[in-house]
Amino acid sequence: MTRNIAILLFETVEVLDFAGPLEVFASVNTVLEANPPFNVYTVAETAGPIRAANPLTIVPDYTIDTCPPPDILIIPGGSGSRKAAKSERLIAWVKAQDQRTEFTLSVCTGTRVLAAAGILDGLQATTHFGSLDELAANNPTITVLRDVRYVDNGHVVTSAGVSAGIDMAFHMVQRLLGEDVARQTARYIEYDYWQPG
């Protein structure tokens, strides 16, 4: 089974928030090149280049109207997550995808989008350390966890900021394909920090 992994992009998205998990999942395909398990692609609300943070310009593969149905949806963070969380069209799309995805993930302040969609209601979650208080204050039904790299609720998984999204991606590789594949992939990209959990 090949799983579709959609990574949402928006203006001023944090680069490593989306590029870190993208690299992990795409590298699994290299490690398992005889039978690649993931179709990884980027998606945005509208067509055209996206100006990410730091700065970097990316051209998304699809729009939310044209992308293949995702099995796994990843919402990165960045300053643009505030605006993304206020887009009724985008939030409606995220809600609809979450109802059919196997997993919905967020990195850093991507939690703003998931919270706006009601996906984190009643769950535990984490986010960038600088936004923990904001997440807790604006969403009293969410149990905000501090000093953790990621929080796995089963269907919904959230990670702390920036590089923590890489750890979350490896955690998902371990869940889906086993520890050996996760270790091989970590070795392939020379990532020495992931610990099985």
Helices and strands as residue ranges (DSSP letters): E 3-9, H 15-31, E 38-44, E 50-52, E 56-58, E 62-63, E 72-75, H 81-84, H 88-98, E 103-107, G 108-110, H 111-116, E 124-125, G 129-131, H 132-138, E 143-144, E 150-152, E 156-159, H 164-177, H 179-188
